[in-house]
Amino acid sequence: MLHNEEVVLALRDLRKNYGAKPVLQGIDLTVTRGQIIGYIGPNGAGKSTTIKLLLGLEENYQGEIQIFGQTLKSGDYEYKRKIGYVPEIAELYDNLTAIEYLTFTGELYGMDPEKAEIKAKKLMRAFGLDNVFYSRISSFSKGMKQKVMIISSLLHDPELLFLDEPLSGLDANSVMIFKEILSQLAASGKTIFYSSHIMDVVEKISSRIILLNGGKIVADGSFEQLKEQSAEGSLEQIFNQLTGFDEFRDLAGEFVSIVREV
Ligand SMILES: Nc1ncnc2c1ncn2[C@@H]1O[C@H](COP(=O)(O)OP(=O)(O)OP(=O)(O)O)[C@@H](O)[C@H]1O
């Protein structure tokens, strides 16, 4: 399909330091329309930092970021109307009702409030939240809050979606629905940047997997391509091999023996 060739995101030698500490050490990446990128790596690898730079939430970087063909400049907000984001840690306005919150975020993305409310209700209904339109978010379970976050990221029909550990708290049925939503969105030409530690889900949904380690890309390809390059079978095993991690039993044993000390 033609739309697969359209470049949505391009990073050129992206570097970011926090103080003296290099966190991103030269990321080169071109993402085309309709791809689901599984962006994975150990804790502290730089995944959230990358996403924050792309969203303009962090500045002072070296290199170049292009989104929708435009080089990102500070103070540039227009491109954000075409972006949806589910952050790793949800900071919802707990005192608002779900509908108040969703209408408010819809308005921030430039939607008419009435249209935002009607659409939010439809999406809540479709996600099993029909009875809590007017309940305060503070009364919601973790999974219900996560569903509200997912709806708020999609309400304005974004072209590019950033998901940072989006499944947290979702039950097994909701995970199945959400995985299907992602593949249908990608099939309709949306681009998805998916960061998670749940390897079996990443393995199944991603059209391309990018493994970051110590601020550098150490693997880039479809799951089948990564499997060909590796002696290992599952993405979890490939991850452990490429990040040089083979001592989980020893570490667990040490941990348990310390726990059992009196
Ligand atoms: N605001 C900050 N100030 C200083 N250091 C930071 C800041 N944000 C992130 N870091 C450091 O940058 C490194 C990368 O962090 P980042 O959150 O991008 O990792 P991650 O790959 O998303 O990890 P995780 O899987 O744990 O979410 C870490 O060493 C972290 O301590």
The ligand as an SDF file (V2000), in Angstrom:
LIG
                    3D

 31 33  0  0  0  0  0  0  0  0999 V2000
   14.3610   14.2160   34.6910 N   0  0  0  0  0  0  0  0  0  0  0  0
   15.4330   13.4340   34.8050 C   0  0  0  0  0  0  0  0  0  0  0  0
   16.5220   13.8560   35.4640 N   0  0  0  0  0  0  0  0  0  0  0  0
   17.6310   13.0910   35.5660 C   0  0  0  0  0  0  0  0  0  0  0  0
   17.7400   11.8450   35.0540 N   0  0  0  0  0  0  0  0  0  0  0  0
   16.6840   11.3660   34.3990 C   0  0  0  0  0  0  0  0  0  0  0  0
   15.4670   12.1150   34.2380 C   0  0  0  0  0  0  0  0  0  0  0  0
   14.5920   11.3770   33.5280 N   0  0  0  0  0  0  0  0  0  0  0  0
   15.2180   10.2040   33.2520 C   0  0  0  0  0  0  0  0  0  0  0  0
   16.4580   10.1960   33.7770 N   0  0  0  0  0  0  0  0  0  0  0  0
   17.4450    9.1110   33.6640 C   0  0  0  0  0  0  0  0  0  0  0  0
   17.5420    8.7540   32.3090 O   0  0  0  0  0  0  0  0  0  0  0  0
   17.6840    7.3510   32.1590 C   0  0  0  0  0  0  0  0  0  0  0  0
   16.6190    6.8560   31.1920 C   0  0  0  0  0  0  0  0  0  0  0  0
   15.3300    7.0080   31.7810 O   0  0  0  0  0  0  0  0  0  0  0  0
   13.9890    6.6210   31.0090 P   0  0  0  0  0  0  0  0  0  0  0  0
   12.8640    6.9750   31.9130 O   0  0  0  0  0  0  0  0  0  0  0  0
   14.0070    7.1850   29.6370 O   0  0  0  0  0  0  0  0  0  0  0  0
   14.1560    5.0410   30.9100 O   0  0  0  0  0  0  0  0  0  0  0  0
   13.1240    3.9470   30.3910 P   0  0  0  0  0  0  0  0  0  0  0  0
   13.8190    3.1860   29.3110 O   0  0  0  0  0  0  0  0  0  0  0  0
   11.8260    4.5710   30.0400 O   0  0  0  0  0  0  0  0  0  0  0  0
   13.0110    3.0490   31.6960 O   0  0  0  0  0  0  0  0  0  0  0  0
   11.7660    2.2340   32.3460 P   0  0  0  0  0  0  0  0  0  0  0  0
   11.6910    0.9670   31.5850 O   0  0  0  0  0  0  0  0  0  0  0  0
   12.2400    2.0120   33.7460 O   0  0  0  0  0  0  0  0  0  0  0  0
   10.5370    3.0870   32.2580 O   0  0  0  0  0  0  0  0  0  0  0  0
   17.5810    6.7670   33.5730 C   0  0  0  0  0  0  0  0  0  0  0  0
   18.8880    6.4990   34.0150 O   0  0  0  0  0  0  0  0  0  0  0  0
   16.9620    7.8680   34.3900 C   0  0  0  0  0  0  0  0  0  0  0  0
   17.4470    7.8460   35.7040 O   0  0  0  0  0  0  0  0  0  0  0  0
  1  2  1  0
  2  3  1  0
  2  7  2  0
  3  4  2  0
  4  5  1  0
  5  6  2  0
  6  7  1  0
  6 10  1  0
  7  8  1  0
  8  9  2  0
  9 10  1  0
 10 11  1  0
 11 12  1  0
 11 30  1  0
 12 13  1  0
 13 14  1  0
 13 28  1  0
 14 15  1  0
 15 16  1  0
 16 17  2  0
 16 18  1  0
 16 19  1  0
 19 20  1  0
 20 21  2  0
 20 22  1  0
 20 23  1  0
 23 24  1  0
 24 25  2  0
 24 26  1  0
 24 27  1  0
 28 29  1  0
 28 30  1  0
 30 31  1  0
M  END
$$$$
